[in-house]
């Protein structure tokens, strides 16, 4: 996890990091094969070998899809969720855990069969962050929920006892 230089200097501890499954490029690869085969077939049929060069453009889709996957990173720290994207540029989105109101996990049939899914977290004041097609989505969501600290009340029992005594003193002074 030390290769997360884009996270910068922070006191946050990384508790999970990942990226979309590399298998998400498969549809683009299939499309490229179909385009290449179709262009080659048309080039042979019309007797124009240069037309086959059009099929080379089909290679762009899987290459771009691969670059998008390897340049996307998801990180859960003790303080926030991060999503870094970008092939030619970098876009980093941060949502503090204390702003998260709801998280959802969704899996289509192939995600259920092969163990991947999408985690969405909605933030207070608008906005959301999505970790798309990650491995073990139940584990990732549980890790996020573990760090939300929704059941903890700030302060100690002694501090709250002091507050209660102060409120009682104010009430007595008003009455």
MILONU-921923 format. One line per 10 residues: their letters; for each residue x, y, z of N, C-alpha, C. Coordinates in nm, 3 decimals. Example, Ala and Ser with C-alpha at 12.3 -4.5 7.8 and 13.67 -1.06 7.14 Angstrom:
BEGIN
AS	1.319 -0.569 0.780 1.230 -0.450 0.780 1.320 -0.330 0.780  1.285 -0.225 0.708 1.367 -0.106 0.714 1.290 0.003 0.787
//
This chain:
BEGIN
XXXXXXXXXX	0.081 -0.120 0.000 0.000 0.000 0.000 0.086 0.126 0.000  0.213 0.110 -0.010 0.302 0.225 -0.006 0.306 0.301 -0.138  0.245 0.246 -0.243 0.250 0.313 -0.373 0.130 0.406 -0.394  0.079 0.462 -0.288 -0.035 0.554 -0.297 0.017 0.695 -0.275  0.114 0.735 -0.355 0.177 0.866 -0.340 0.080 0.980 -0.364  -0.022 0.959 -0.445 -0.119 1.064 -0.474 -0.205 1.098 -0.353  -0.203 1.014 -0.250 -0.279 1.042 -0.129 -0.216 1.157 -0.051  -0.086 1.176 -0.069 -0.018 1.287 -0.003 0.015 1.256 0.141  0.068 1.359 0.209 0.103 1.346 0.349 -0.024 1.352 0.433  -0.050 1.249 0.509 -0.170 1.244 0.590 -0.148 1.153 0.710
XXXXXXXXXX	-0.225 1.176 0.815 -0.219 1.092 0.934 -0.314 0.973 0.922  -0.386 0.967 0.813 -0.483 0.860 0.793 -0.411 0.729 0.765  -0.464 0.623 0.822 -0.410 0.490 0.794 -0.494 0.424 0.685  -0.429 0.367 0.587 -0.500 0.298 0.480 -0.545 0.162 0.533  -0.676 0.136 0.524 -0.730 0.008 0.572 -0.768 -0.084 0.456  -0.786 -0.029 0.337 -0.815 -0.110 0.217 -0.782 -0.027 0.095  -0.727 -0.091 -0.006 -0.716 -0.024 -0.135 -0.731 -0.129 -0.245  -0.783 -0.085 -0.357 -0.807 -0.175 -0.468 -0.838 -0.097 -0.594  -0.877 -0.172 -0.695 -0.914 -0.111 -0.823 -1.018 -0.201 -0.887  -1.079 -0.154 -0.997 -1.175 -0.240 -1.065 -1.107 -0.369 -1.114
XXXXXXXXXX	-1.185 -0.473 -1.126 -1.132 -0.599 -1.178 -1.079 -0.580 -1.320  -0.967 -0.640 -1.349 -0.908 -0.629 -1.482 -1.000 -0.694 -1.586  -1.083 -0.787 -1.545 -1.174 -0.855 -1.637 -1.278 -0.760 -1.696  -1.288 -0.640 -1.642 -1.385 -0.545 -1.698 -1.347 -0.499 -1.838  -1.225 -0.530 -1.883 -1.184 -0.494 -2.019 -1.228 -0.598 -2.122  -1.278 -0.712 -2.077 -1.315 -0.821 -2.169 -1.415 -0.777 -2.275  -1.522 -0.704 -2.242 -1.614 -0.661 -2.350 -1.545 -0.578 -2.458  -1.452 -0.492 -2.419 -1.379 -0.411 -2.518 -1.289 -0.499 -2.605  -1.229 -0.601 -2.546 -1.145 -0.693 -2.623 -1.230 -0.770 -2.723  -1.346 -0.817 -2.680 -1.437 -0.889 -2.770 -1.479 -0.797 -2.885
XXXXXXXXXX	-1.514 -0.673 -2.854 -1.553 -0.578 -2.959 -1.437 -0.555 -3.056  -1.315 -0.546 -3.005 -1.199 -0.526 -3.092 -1.179 -0.644 -3.186  -1.195 -0.764 -3.135 -1.180 -0.883 -3.219 -1.285 -0.883 -3.329  -1.410 -0.848 -3.293 -1.518 -0.844 -3.392 -1.488 -0.737 -3.498  -1.443 -0.619 -3.455 -1.411 -0.511 -3.550 -1.297 -0.552 -3.641  -1.191 -0.609 -3.585 -1.077 -0.652 -3.666 -1.118 -0.760 -3.767  -1.194 -0.859 -3.720 -1.238 -0.967 -3.809 -1.330 -0.913 -3.917  -1.421 -0.824 -3.878 -1.514 -0.765 -3.976 -1.440 -0.683 -4.080  -1.343 -0.603 -4.037 -1.267 -0.520 -4.131 -1.185 -0.608 -4.225  -1.125 -0.714 -4.172 -1.047 -0.805 -4.257 -1.137 -0.874 -4.358
XXXXXXXXXX	-1.255 -0.917 -4.313 -1.350 -0.985 -4.402 -1.397 -0.891 -4.514  -1.429 -0.768 -4.479 -1.473 -0.669 -4.579 -1.359 -0.638 -4.675  -1.236 -0.626 -4.622 -1.120 -0.598 -4.707 -1.099 -0.708 -4.810  -1.118 -0.832 -4.768 -1.103 -0.944 -4.860 -1.217 -0.944 -4.962  -1.339 -0.917 -4.917 -1.456 -0.919 -5.005 -1.449 -0.811 -5.113  -1.403 -0.692 -5.077 -1.399 -0.582 -5.174 -1.261 -0.569 -5.240  -1.171 -0.658 -5.202 -1.036 -0.661 -5.259 -0.962 -0.528 -5.239  -0.974 -0.473 -5.119 -0.906 -0.349 -5.082 -0.831 -0.372 -4.950  -0.706 -0.416 -4.954 -0.631 -0.445 -4.832 -0.619 -0.325 -4.738  -0.618 -0.205 -4.792 -0.608 -0.088 -4.705 -0.730 -0.072 -4.614
XXXXXXXXXX	-0.843 -0.128 -4.654 -0.962 -0.119 -4.570 -0.942 -0.194 -4.438  -0.854 -0.293 -4.439 -0.825 -0.367 -4.316 -0.762 -0.277 -4.209  -0.699 -0.169 -4.252 -0.639 -0.075 -4.156 -0.744 -0.010 -4.068  -0.867 0.000 -4.120 -0.976 0.055 -4.038 -0.996 -0.031 -3.915  -0.977 -0.162 -3.931 -0.991 -0.253 -3.818 -0.893 -0.228 -3.706  -0.779 -0.170 -3.742 -0.679 -0.140 -3.639 -0.734 -0.040 -3.537  -0.826 0.043 -3.581 -0.890 0.137 -3.488 -0.964 0.064 -3.376  -1.006 -0.059 -3.405 -1.073 -0.139 -3.304 -0.985 -0.172 -3.186  -0.855 -0.164 -3.203 -0.760 -0.192 -3.095 -0.762 -0.080 -2.991  -0.802 0.038 -3.030 -0.802 0.153 -2.939 -0.894 0.129 -2.819
XXXXXXXXXX	-1.010 0.069 -2.840 -1.107 0.049 -2.731 -1.052 -0.037 -2.618  -0.996 -0.155 -2.644 -0.945 -0.233 -2.531 -0.823 -0.170 -2.464  -0.739 -0.102 -2.541 -0.623 -0.036 -2.481 -0.670 0.075 -2.387  -0.764 0.156 -2.433 -0.818 0.264 -2.349 -0.888 0.207 -2.226  -0.964 0.100 -2.244 -1.033 0.036 -2.131 -0.932 -0.016 -2.029  -0.827 -0.078 -2.075 -0.722 -0.128 -1.986 -0.656 -0.012 -1.910  -0.622 0.094 -1.980 -0.559 0.209 -1.915 -0.650 0.271 -1.810  -0.780 0.275 -1.838 -0.874 0.329 -1.739 -0.876 0.243 -1.614  -0.874 0.109 -1.630 -0.877 0.020 -1.514 -0.750 0.033 -1.431  -0.634 0.030 -1.494 -0.510 0.033 -1.416 -0.482 0.172 -1.359
XXXXXXXXXX	-0.548 0.275 -1.410 -0.530 0.409 -1.356 -0.645 0.453 -1.265  -0.728 0.358 -1.225 -0.834 0.385 -1.128 -0.795 0.317 -0.999  -0.807 0.389 -0.889 -0.770 0.335 -0.759 -0.873 0.377 -0.657  -0.909 0.284 -0.571 -1.002 0.310 -0.462 -0.928 0.287 -0.331  -0.948 0.378 -0.235 -0.880 0.367 -0.106 -0.978 0.399 0.006  -0.973 0.316 0.110 -1.048 0.342 0.234 -0.943 0.366 0.342  -0.952 0.481 0.407 -0.863 0.511 0.519 -0.946 0.519 0.645  -0.882 0.546 0.755 -0.953 0.560 0.882 -1.038 0.687 0.885  -1.018 0.778 0.788 -1.089 0.906 0.787 -1.177 0.930 0.665  -1.148 0.865 0.552 -1.219 0.901 0.429 -1.215 0.788 0.326
XXXXXXXXXX	-1.295 0.808 0.221 -1.293 0.723 0.102 -1.233 0.806 -0.010  -1.149 0.744 -0.091 -1.084 0.813 -0.203 -1.107 0.734 -0.331  -1.123 0.808 -0.441 -1.131 0.748 -0.573 -1.042 0.830 -0.666  -0.939 0.765 -0.721 -0.848 0.832 -0.815 -0.873 0.774 -0.953  -0.897 0.862 -1.050 -0.917 0.820 -1.187 -0.834 0.907 -1.279  -0.823 0.864 -1.403 -0.758 0.946 -1.503 -0.646 0.875 -1.575  -0.649 0.883 -1.707 -0.544 0.826 -1.790 -0.448 0.937 -1.831  -0.501 1.044 -1.886 -0.417 1.155 -1.930 -0.405 1.264 -1.825  -0.493 1.261 -1.726 -0.489 1.356 -1.615 -0.526 1.279 -1.489  -0.528 1.347 -1.376 -0.561 1.281 -1.250 -0.676 1.354 -1.183
XXXXXXXXXX	-0.774 1.276 -1.137 -0.887 1.330 -1.064 -0.899 1.249 -0.935  -0.886 1.315 -0.821 -0.898 1.246 -0.693 -1.020 1.302 -0.620  -1.109 1.212 -0.585 -1.231 1.250 -0.511 -1.218 1.195 -0.370  -1.250 1.277 -0.269 -1.243 1.238 -0.129 -1.378 1.264 -0.063  -1.425 1.166 0.012 -1.545 1.183 0.092 -1.512 1.139 0.234  -1.526 1.231 0.328 -1.498 1.201 0.468 -1.597 1.098 0.521  -1.547 1.008 0.604 -1.635 0.905 0.661 -1.744 0.967 0.747  -1.714 1.081 0.813 -1.815 1.142 0.899 -1.929 1.206 0.819  -1.914 1.219 0.687 -2.021 1.274 0.602 -2.106 1.165 0.538  -2.063 1.041 0.546 -2.135 0.932 0.480 -2.263 0.901 0.555
XXXXXXXXXX	-2.375 0.906 0.481 -2.505 0.878 0.539 -2.554 0.738 0.508  -2.515 0.685 0.393 -2.568 0.557 0.349 -2.467 0.491 0.257  -2.457 0.360 0.267 -2.374 0.287 0.170 -2.456 0.171 0.116  -2.435 0.142 -0.011 -2.508 0.032 -0.075 -2.408 -0.055 -0.150  -2.447 -0.179 -0.166 -2.368 -0.274 -0.242 -2.459 -0.330 -0.350  -2.413 -0.331 -0.473 -2.493 -0.389 -0.581 -2.408 -0.486 -0.660  -2.472 -0.596 -0.700 -2.408 -0.699 -0.780 -2.507 -0.745 -0.886  -2.460 -0.753 -1.010 -2.545 -0.815 -1.111 -2.520 -0.966 -1.101  -2.581 -1.042 -1.190 -2.571 -1.188 -1.180 -2.427 -1.236 -1.196  -2.352 -1.174 -1.288 -2.212 -1.217 -1.305 -2.129 -1.175 -1.184
XXXXXXXXXX	-2.161 -1.061 -1.126 -2.090 -1.018 -1.005 -2.114 -1.114 -0.890  -2.237 -1.162 -0.878 -2.268 -1.260 -0.773 -2.194 -1.391 -0.798  -2.188 -1.432 -0.924 -2.121 -1.558 -0.957 -1.970 -1.551 -0.938  -1.910 -1.438 -0.974 -1.765 -1.428 -0.973 -1.709 -1.341 -0.860  -1.793 -1.297 -0.769 -1.746 -1.230 -0.648 -1.701 -1.087 -0.663  -1.769 -1.009 -0.746 -1.737 -0.866 -0.754 -1.865 -0.786 -0.751  -1.852 -0.657 -0.722 -1.970 -0.571 -0.714 -1.929 -0.425 -0.702  -2.030 -0.341 -0.685 -2.009 -0.197 -0.676 -2.057 -0.147 -0.540  -1.973 -0.069 -0.475 -2.006 -0.006 -0.347 -2.033 0.141 -0.374  -2.147 0.191 -0.327 -2.180 0.333 -0.339 -2.198 0.390 -0.199
XXXXXXXXXX	-2.143 0.507 -0.177 -2.158 0.575 -0.048 -2.211 0.716 -0.075  -2.324 0.747 -0.012 -2.385 0.879 -0.028 -2.338 0.968 0.086  -2.303 1.092 0.052 -2.250 1.185 0.150 -2.352 1.293 0.185  -2.345 1.340 0.309 -2.430 1.451 0.353 -2.395 1.574 0.272  -2.495 1.652 0.237 -2.473 1.773 0.159 -2.458 1.746 0.011  -2.493 1.626 -0.030 -2.484 1.590 -0.171 -2.353 1.521 -0.204  -2.354 1.458 -0.315 -2.234 1.389 -0.359 -2.235 1.243 -0.319  -2.158 1.168 -0.388 -2.145 1.025 -0.361 -2.012 0.979 -0.418  -1.973 0.861 -0.378 -1.852 0.801 -0.432 -1.884 0.655 -0.459  -1.834 0.605 -0.574 -1.861 0.466 -0.613 -1.731 0.393 -0.639
XXXXXXXXXX	-1.723 0.275 -0.580 -1.613 0.182 -0.607 -1.672 0.076 -0.699  -1.645 0.087 -0.830 -1.710 0.001 -0.927 -1.633 -0.128 -0.953  -1.708 -0.238 -0.954 -1.658 -0.371 -0.992 -1.532 -0.410 -0.915  -1.542 -0.404 -0.781 -1.430 -0.443 -0.696 -1.448 -0.587 -0.650  -1.337 -0.655 -0.627 -1.341 -0.790 -0.571 -1.388 -0.785 -0.427  -1.454 -0.890 -0.382 -1.501 -0.902 -0.244 -1.575 -0.779 -0.195  -1.683 -0.738 -0.262 -1.750 -0.614 -0.223 -1.810 -0.618 -0.082  -1.848 -0.736 -0.035 -1.904 -0.745 0.102 -1.796 -0.709 0.204  -1.674 -0.756 0.180 -1.562 -0.724 0.270 -1.531 -0.575 0.267  -1.534 -0.516 0.149 -1.504 -0.373 0.136 -1.609 -0.290 0.209
XXXXXXXXXX	-1.736 -0.324 0.188 -1.843 -0.249 0.256 -1.834 -0.267 0.407  -1.804 -0.387 0.453 -1.789 -0.410 0.597 -1.674 -0.327 0.653  -1.566 -0.314 0.576 -1.451 -0.232 0.619 -1.491 -0.085 0.631  -1.568 -0.038 0.535 -1.617 0.101 0.540 -1.707 0.119 0.662  -1.802 0.029 0.680 -1.895 0.039 0.793 -1.823 0.031 0.927  -1.716 -0.047 0.934 -1.639 -0.061 1.058 -1.577 0.073 1.101  -1.548 0.158 1.005 -1.481 0.284 1.036 -1.576 0.404 1.041  -1.706 0.381 1.029 -1.801 0.492 1.035 -1.824 0.541 1.177  -1.805 0.457 1.278 -1.817 0.497 1.418 -1.950 0.564 1.449  -2.057 0.509 1.400 -2.188 0.571 1.421 -2.239 0.553 1.564
XXXXXXXXXX	-2.196 0.449 1.633 -2.248 0.421 1.766 -2.170 0.489 1.878  -2.061 0.552 1.847 -1.980 0.614 1.950 -2.030 0.754 1.982  -2.040 0.782 2.110 -2.079 0.915 2.157 -1.949 0.987 2.192  -1.932 1.109 2.144 -1.805 1.179 2.173 -1.794 1.210 2.321  -1.672 1.208 2.370 -1.649 1.243 2.510 -1.651 1.121 2.601  -1.615 1.146 2.727 -1.611 1.039 2.826 -1.732 1.050 2.917  -1.754 0.949 3.000 -1.865 0.951 3.095 -1.846 1.066 3.194  -1.724 1.090 3.233 -1.696 1.200 3.327 -1.732 1.335 3.264  -1.700 1.353 3.136 -1.734 1.479 3.069 -1.885 1.497 3.060  -1.957 1.392 3.029 -2.103 1.401 3.020 -2.166 1.421 3.159
XXXXXXXXXX	-2.107 1.364 3.262 -2.155 1.387 3.398 -2.136 1.534 3.436  -2.023 1.592 3.396 -1.997 1.734 3.424 -2.097 1.822 3.348  -2.130 1.786 3.225 -2.229 1.861 3.148 -2.364 1.852 3.216  -2.403 1.733 3.261 -2.531 1.715 3.329 -2.538 1.799 3.456  -2.432 1.802 3.533 -2.428 1.883 3.655 -2.442 2.031 3.622  -2.377 2.076 3.515 -2.385 2.216 3.474 -2.527 2.251 3.432  -2.591 2.163 3.356 -2.729 2.186 3.312 -2.822 2.192 3.432  -2.803 2.104 3.528 -2.885 2.105 3.650 -2.866 2.235 3.729  -2.741 2.283 3.732 -2.713 2.408 3.803 -2.779 2.525 3.730  -2.775 2.526 3.597 -2.842 2.632 3.520 -2.991 2.628 3.541
XXXXX	-3.048 2.509 3.545 -3.193 2.494 3.565 -3.233 2.545 3.703  -3.152 2.511 3.802 -3.182 2.556 3.939 -3.172 2.708 3.947  -3.078 2.766 3.876 -3.062 2.912 3.880 -3.179 2.982 3.812  -3.232 2.921 3.707 -3.345 2.980 3.635 -3.473 2.968 3.717  -3.491 2.860 3.787 -3.615 2.839 3.865 -3.611 2.921 3.987
//
